């Protein structure tokens, strides 16, 4: 991933952003619909999330899908 794309992700997913998991193809993935809080985006564009289930599995941008929760009503 290009540095400029990583910077865009960091702006879109700043630390503290609440997200909902929509798709993750990993045997250790939390269940679809799990909510979590973004910790940070690393230098290769992985979105590190602290999932409400206790998991810390990162979101691979372009492979996995999360949506940003816009209001407290959603979480």
Number of C-alpha atoms within 10 A of each C-alpha: 10 9 11 9 12 19 15 11 18 18 11 12 20 15 16 13 16 24 24 19 20 14 17 19 9 9 6 9 17 19 12 13 13 15 23 25 21 21 19 20 22 14 13 13 22 20 25 20 24 20 22 12 11 10 13 17 17 21 21 15 15 8 9 16 16 21 13 17 16 11 8 7 6 11 11
